[in-house]
Amino acid sequence: MAPAVVLVRPREEGNVGSAARAMANMGLDRLILVEPAAQIGKIATAFAVGAKPILDGIERAPDLHQALAPFRRVIGTTSTRDRRLGIPLLSPRELPGWLAQDGPDVPTALVFGPEVGGLTNHELALSSAVVTIPCSPVQPTLNLAQAVLILAYELF
């Protein structure tokens, strides 16, 4: 069972469209938006080249707890390694092996935070594991869709 992608409070519809395209490129098809989230219009559709079915199937949840209710395994994402959360901290490359320990049929969510600030420590604490993507200290954060693509690629 392929993981779902959960975008928490995405502000830019272009990022939602780009994330949908990244998902389609790597064989993922379930996208959940946690409110408040961008409305989907022409910009999202333009950025989602070839991924309109994913945009058409978007699920919306009023909060992160409800978005995560169907999932037994939650993978949070963050750009910083200095958070002390007491849960496994993985690189994108380590993620497939970590997930394989439980088998492919465990309902899994990949959770990405808002463009400004990312997931809070409280939101990350809902995770079974946290993935951080190493970046240059000069530009330590990625665009939302780029982060989705990197994790989706490693799982592909």
C-alpha positions as CSV (number, residue, x, y, z in Angstrom):
1,M,0.0,0.0,0.0
2,A,1.5,3.3,-1.1
3,P,1.9,6.0,1.5
4,A,-0.5,9.0,1.5
5,V,1.0,12.5,1.3
6,V,-0.3,14.9,3.9
7,L,0.3,18.6,3.4
8,V,-0.3,20.6,6.6
9,R,-1.8,24.1,5.9
10,P,-0.2,24.7,2.5
11,R,-0.5,28.3,1.5
12,E,0.4,28.3,-2.1
13,E,-1.7,26.4,-4.6
14,G,1.3,26.1,-6.9
15,N,3.1,24.1,-4.3
16,V,0.1,21.8,-4.0
17,G,0.1,21.3,-7.8
18,S,3.8,20.7,-7.9
19,A,3.6,18.2,-5.0
20,A,0.8,16.4,-6.9
21,R,3.1,16.2,-10.0
22,A,6.0,14.8,-7.9
23,M,3.6,12.2,-6.4
24,A,2.4,11.2,-9.9
25,N,6.1,10.9,-11.1
26,M,6.8,8.4,-8.3
27,G,3.6,6.4,-8.2
28,L,1.8,8.0,-5.2
29,D,-1.8,9.1,-5.6
30,R,-3.4,10.0,-2.3
31,L,-3.1,13.6,-1.2
32,I,-4.6,15.0,2.0
33,L,-4.6,18.7,2.8
34,V,-5.0,19.9,6.4
35,E,-7.0,23.1,6.7
36,P,-6.6,26.0,6.3
37,A,-5.2,25.0,2.9
38,A,-4.9,26.7,-0.5
39,Q,-7.8,26.5,-2.8
40,I,-7.1,24.5,-6.0
41,G,-7.5,26.5,-9.1
42,K,-5.7,27.3,-12.4
43,I,-2.3,27.7,-10.8
44,A,-2.3,24.3,-9.1
45,T,-3.6,22.7,-12.2
46,A,-0.8,24.3,-14.3
47,F,1.9,23.1,-11.9
48,A,0.4,19.6,-11.7
49,V,1.2,18.6,-15.3
50,G,-0.1,15.1,-15.7
51,A,-1.4,14.9,-12.1
52,K,-4.9,16.3,-12.4
53,P,-6.4,13.0,-11.1
54,I,-4.5,13.6,-7.9
55,L,-5.8,17.1,-7.6
56,D,-9.3,15.9,-8.3
57,G,-9.0,13.3,-5.6
58,I,-7.7,15.6,-2.9
59,E,-9.1,14.9,0.6
60,R,-9.3,17.8,3.1
61,A,-9.1,17.4,6.9
62,P,-10.0,20.1,9.4
63,D,-6.9,19.3,11.5
64,L,-3.9,17.0,11.6
65,H,-5.4,14.6,14.1
66,Q,-8.3,13.8,11.8
67,A,-6.0,13.7,8.7
68,L,-3.9,11.0,10.5
69,A,-6.7,9.0,12.0
70,P,-6.6,6.2,9.2
71,F,-2.8,5.7,9.5
72,R,-0.9,3.4,11.8
73,R,2.5,4.8,10.8
74,V,3.2,8.6,10.4
75,I,6.4,9.9,9.0
76,G,7.0,13.6,9.8
77,T,9.5,15.8,8.0
78,T,11.6,18.7,9.2
79,S,14.6,20.6,8.0
80,T,16.4,20.7,11.3
81,R,18.3,18.1,13.2
82,D,18.4,19.9,16.5
83,R,14.9,18.9,17.7
84,R,15.0,16.4,20.5
85,L,11.8,14.4,20.0
86,G,12.7,11.0,21.2
87,I,11.6,9.3,18.0
88,P,13.7,7.9,15.2
89,L,15.4,10.5,13.0
90,L,16.0,9.2,9.4
91,S,17.5,10.4,6.2
92,P,15.4,10.0,3.1
93,R,17.6,7.1,2.0
94,E,17.0,5.3,5.3
95,L,13.2,5.6,5.0
96,P,12.4,2.7,2.7
97,G,14.4,0.2,4.9
98,W,12.8,1.6,8.1
99,L,9.3,1.2,6.6
100,A,10.1,-2.3,5.3
101,Q,10.5,-3.5,8.9
102,D,6.7,-3.5,9.3
103,G,5.8,-4.7,5.8
104,P,4.1,-2.9,2.9
105,D,0.5,-3.1,4.1
106,V,0.7,-0.8,7.1
107,P,-1.2,2.4,6.3
108,T,1.4,5.2,6.2
109,A,1.3,9.0,5.9
110,L,4.1,11.2,4.9
111,V,3.5,14.5,6.6
112,F,4.9,17.8,5.3
113,G,4.6,21.2,7.1
114,P,3.5,24.6,5.9
115,E,5.8,26.6,3.6
116,V,6.6,29.0,6.4
117,G,8.0,27.4,9.5
118,G,7.3,23.7,8.8
119,L,5.7,21.3,11.3
120,T,5.7,22.3,14.9
121,N,7.3,20.1,17.6
122,H,3.7,19.2,18.7
123,E,2.9,18.1,15.2
124,L,6.2,16.2,14.8
125,A,5.5,14.4,18.1
126,L,2.6,12.6,16.3
127,S,5.2,10.8,14.1
128,S,6.5,7.3,14.3
129,A,9.7,8.6,12.7
130,V,11.0,11.9,11.4
131,V,12.9,12.4,8.1
132,T,15.2,15.3,7.6
133,I,16.7,16.1,4.3
134,P,20.3,17.4,4.6
135,C,20.8,20.8,3.0
136,S,23.5,23.4,2.8
137,P,23.4,25.7,5.9
138,V,23.3,28.6,3.4
139,Q,19.8,27.5,2.3
140,P,18.7,24.9,4.9
141,T,15.1,24.4,3.8
142,L,13.5,23.0,0.6
143,N,10.4,24.0,-1.3
144,L,7.5,21.9,-0.2
145,A,7.1,20.1,-3.5
146,Q,10.9,19.4,-3.6
147,A,10.7,17.7,-0.2
148,V,7.7,15.6,-1.4
149,L,9.7,14.6,-4.5
150,I,12.8,13.5,-2.6
151,L,10.9,11.3,-0.2
152,A,8.7,9.9,-3.0
153,Y,11.7,9.2,-5.1
154,E,13.4,7.2,-2.3
155,L,10.3,5.2,-1.8
156,F,9.9,4.6,-5.5
